[in-house]
Amino acid sequence: MGRGVELQARRALGVALAVLPTLLVLGAPAAMGQGAAPAPAPAKVAIPVTDLDLLASTTGLKGTMHGAKPVSGTYVFTWWSPKGFFENLNLSLVPTTPEVERQLAGLERHQAVVVWGKLVRVTPGQTHVRVDRVQPGEKWSPGVTAEVIPRKPSEDLTRKLARKKRVDALVHAVAEDGSALAIEYADEVLPVQVPPTEALRKQVAGLYRGDRIRFRCSLAKYPVRPAHLLIAADPKDTRSPLDVLDAIHDQHEHERTVEGDLVLFPKSPVLNRSIWGVEERGPGGLNRYFTIFNFDDAKDQAKIDSVLQAAWDSSAKGVKDARNKYVHTRVRVRVTGKVNNPAANQANPTLVTHAAQVEVTRPRHLRPASNAAE
């Protein structure tokens, strides 16, 4: 790589490249199967960074793409340890050449890929890989047979965010030490830096994925691309710049009813079977998606699957691509159950229920079948 490209890469990173001593890898959400008990909080596994750095510079890091957003230069890769399914790590990828960026831009969600490069630290709370080489692998097929409505093309929100002083968002991921988080905002996932204030970082570390939050913000000075938000503390205001509007963990082990569009999480590298869900609309598009499951009775779960599959198949139109799931806008369900959300990094809350409490409310002609739980 020429010196000019090297300097450009360093400017893009925005900070000195410092290698992390150790990585804490969070186990993936349990790949649920019928009859399984609610999964406990995933264990944390210490992975020496030297091991990953050696792999990145020799045989390459093998994994799958978690997401790619070329318009803003955001690329996230999931490394899967050969030692076991529950040892994995999401890494941000920083291309070092235009050719590498072109290859990353062409990758799809869950597509297999091998990357070579060097582990670096760009911002607190997240590990990055300066990628020198990419080997695309097999593409993932979700197996959804429908006339899928594609997602709107991603947009670069930098100018829009530059005018923002406060945002409402959904928590997507949180660094264990509270130094960073990722949020869902305007149908995009955005990185957020947290100032090194002990009280604020402790508050952030206590957030759960799926919390609805509001915080004062500004654009971070670095890196320039992709844009990062910064939680902006006001020195004249002693109150926290971050408020939790609706904490998902408050619902844990409480019974509730959710009615909304039917959701399908297709089988993928992190799910060994497809999972049904229901959409809960939230203010400003901050929607939650509850999975629907009977952990104790496999036969009853089979009834739930049968009812919801029939509802899904009732119309080939109206299925919307929603990044890691599909939402059927022509099928509506009402589900009553006990909320299961024990872990802060749990991908989605679960409604633990049984077939008699799963009702298809649209299309209407399926309602009698949905109520015939026996």
N, C-alpha and C positions, 0 to 999 in steps of 0.2 A: 504494500500500500504506500502511495506517495506521501511525502511530508505534508502537502497541502490538504489532502483528504484527511490525514491524521489530525491536523489542527482543526479542521472543520468538525470532525467527530468530537474532539475534546470541547469545542465551544458549544456544540449541541448538548453535551452532557451538563455543562454549566458549572461543574465543580470538579475538584481534583478527584481522581479515580482511586478510591481506597478500598482494598479488599476486606470483606467481613471475616472475622475469626471463626464464627460458628453460625449455622442457620438452624432455626427451630422450625421443623416441618410439621404442619398440622395435617392430621389424617383426613382423608376425603370423607364426605358424607357417606354413611353406610349404603352399600348397594343392596337395596331392600329386596327381599323375596317374600313370598307368601308364608304366613305363619311366623314371621320373625318378630321378636320383641322390639320395643322402641330402643333405638340405638343410644348408648351412653355418649357422653362428650368424647370426641376423638382424642386419642393420646397424642402427646407431643414427642417427637423423635428428634434427637440432636444429630445433625448431619454436619461433620466437619467440612468447612468450605473448601479446604484443600482437596478433598475427595472430588467434589463437584468441579472445581477448577481444573483438576487433572483430567477429568472426563471431557470437559469442554475443549481442552487443548489437544486431546488425543483421539479417543474413539467417538467423541461427540456426545451431547446430551440428547437422549432419546425421549420423545414425549408426543404431545398433541397440542394443537393450537387451542387456546382458551378464547381468544378473540383477536380480531384485526380491524383496525380503523385507519386506513391509509390517509384519509383526508387530514387527520391530526397527527399522524405518525405514532399511533398507539398500537403496540403489538404485545400480547401477553401469551406466554407459553407455559404449559404444564409439564414439568419433568416428573416421570414416573420411575420410582426406584425398582430395580429388578428384584429386590429383596421382599417386596410385598406391596399389595394394592394400597394399603393405608399410608405408605410413605410417598408423599408427593409434594411438590412445591410449585407455586405459580411465580414465574419469573418474567419481568419486563424485558423486552428485547430492543436493543439499540443498534440499528444497522450502521456499518462503518463505510459502506460504499453504496452508490446508487443502484448497482446491480443486486446487492443483497436486499435493499429496500424494495426493489421491484418484485423479487421473489417472495418476500414476506407479505406484500400487498396482495399477492395472488393466492395466498393460503386461505382455507375455509375453516370454520369452527370444527373442532375435534379431528381435523386432518392430521394424520401421523407426520412427524417431521423430526429430523435430526439437525441440531445446530452446533456449530463450532465457534469458539471465541474465548472471552475472558470474563469472569464474574467481577462486577464492579458495584460500587455504591454511588448512586446518583442523588438520592434523597433519603432521609431517614425512614426506616420502617419497610423498605422494599428493596429487594435485590434485583439487579439488572445484569444482562449479559451483553457485552459488546460483541456483536455477531459478525464474524468474518466470512462464514460459509454456511449455506443452507442446503439441505437435501430433502425436498418434499417427498412425502410418502402417500399412502393410500387415503383417499377421501372417505369421509364418513357419510353413510346414507341413513337418514332417520327412519326410512321405511314408511313415511306418511303418504297415503294415497288420497289426495284431495287437490282441488284447484287452489293452491296456497296463494294468499295475498302477500306479496313480498314486503319486507320492511322498507320504510322510506330510507333513501340513501342517507348515510351519516353526514352530518354537517360539522364544520369547524366552528365551535362555539366561542372561540377566543374573543371576538369583538363583543359578542353579547355578554359574556361573563365579565369583561372589562368594565361594563357599565353597572354591574350588580354590586350592591352593598350588603345584600342579605339574600340567602337562598333557602328554600324548603327542599328537602331531599330525603331519599331512602338510603339507609346504610347498606352498602354492598359487601364491604370487608373492612376489618380493623386490624392494624398492627398490634401485636401483643403488648408492646410497651406504650401504646397510645401516641406514637410519634407520627402516624399517618393513618389515613383511611381512604376508602373508595366509596363514592356515592353514586346513586342512580338519579339522574336529573335530565329532563327533556329527552327521555328515551335513550340516554347515553350513560356510560360508566366513566366517571371522572376521578382522577387522583386528587387528594387533598392533603396538604401539609399542615402539621400542627406545631405551633410555636413551642419552644422548650420551657414551658411553664408547668411546674409539677402538678398543680391542681387541675389544669386543663387536660394534660395528658392522662391523668388518672381518670378523669371523666370520660375521655374518648375511649380509653382501654376498657371501660365498663359498658360500652355500647354493644348491642346485639345486631346481627344482620337482620334487616327488616324493620328496624326502628325508624320512625318518621322523626326527622330532626329539622331544626332551623338554626342557622348560624350566620354571624357577620363574616363577610369575606372580602378578599381582594385577590387579584391575580398574583401568583408567586413570581418572583423575579427570575427564578431559574427552576428547571430548564425551560427554555423558550418553547421547545417543541418536544413532546406534546405539552399543551398548557396545563398547569397545575393551579388549583385554587389554594388559598391560604386562609385558615381561620384567623380573622383579624380581631385581636383584642384591642379594646379602647382603654388607653391608660387613664382616662378620666372617669371610666365606669368600672366600679369594683365588681359588677356582676359578670358572670360567665358569658362569653360571646356565643355559647352553644346551649340550645334548649332542646330537650327531648319532648316532642309534641305527643307522641304515642309510642309507648314502649311495648314491643311485641312480647317480651318475657312476662309482662304483667298478666297475659292471657294464659300462661302455662298452667295446665291441669284444670282450667275452667271450661265448663261446657258452654258452647255458643252455636248459633246457626249462621251460616254464610250462604248467601244466594248470589249467583253470578254466572258468567259464561263458563262453559266447560273447558278445561285445560288439559293438554296432553304433554307430559314430559317423556319424549321418546327414549328408547334404549340408547345408551351411549357409553363412552369409556368410564363414566362415573355411575351408571345405572345398569344393573344386569337385567332389568325388565322395564317396560314402559310403566309410567305411573300417572294416574288420573289426578286432576286437581280442580279447584274452583277459584275463580277470580273474585277478589274483594276490591271493588273500586275505592280509590282513596282521593282525597282532595289534591287538585293540581296534577292528577295523573300518577300519584304515588301509590300505585296499586300493589297489593300483596296477593300471593298465590299459595293457597293452602292445598297440600296433598291430601288425598282421601285414602284411608287405609284401615283395615281391621287386622291388627297384629296377632290376634289370638285365635282366629278361626279362618283357616284357609278356604274352606268351602263357602263361607259367607263372603270372603273376599272375591271368590270366583263369581258369585252372584253380582256383586258390585261391578266387577269388570265387565260382565256380560251386559248388564243394563246400560252402562256408560258407553260401551263399544257400539251397542245398537243405536244409542242416541247420536253418537259421533258419525256413524255411517248413514244416518237419515238424510244428510245433505252433503254433497261433495263441494258445495260452495260455502263461503263465509269463514274459511279457515285462515287465520292470520298468523304469519311468522312473527314470533315475539322473542327473538334472539335464542334463548335456550329452551324454548317451549313453543307450543302452538295453541292458539286460542280460537275456539269455535264460536263465532259471533252469532250463529243461528241456533245454538243449543244452550239452554239455561238450566242450571240445577240448583237445588236447595239441599244443603247438607248440615245435619246437626251432629255434633260430636264433641269430645273432649280435646282441647288443644294440647299438643305435645311439642314443646320447644325448649328442651333443656340446655342446649349448647349455644354459646354465643355465635359460633361460626356455622350453625346449621343453615343449610341452603334455603329451606322453606319450612314454615310451621306445618304440622300435620293435624288434620282432624281425625282422631281415632273414633271410628264409628262402626255401624253395621248396616246391612242392606236396607232394613226397614226405615232407616233415617236418611237414605239417599233418594231424592225425588227429582225426576226430570220435569221441569215446569214449562219447557218449550223445546221442541214442538209439542203441542197439546196432545196429539194423537198417541204419543208415547207415554203419557202420564199413567194410564192404567197398568202398563207393563212395568213401569218403574216402581209402582207401589206393590207389585206382586212379589214380595220378598220371599214368601214361602215357596 
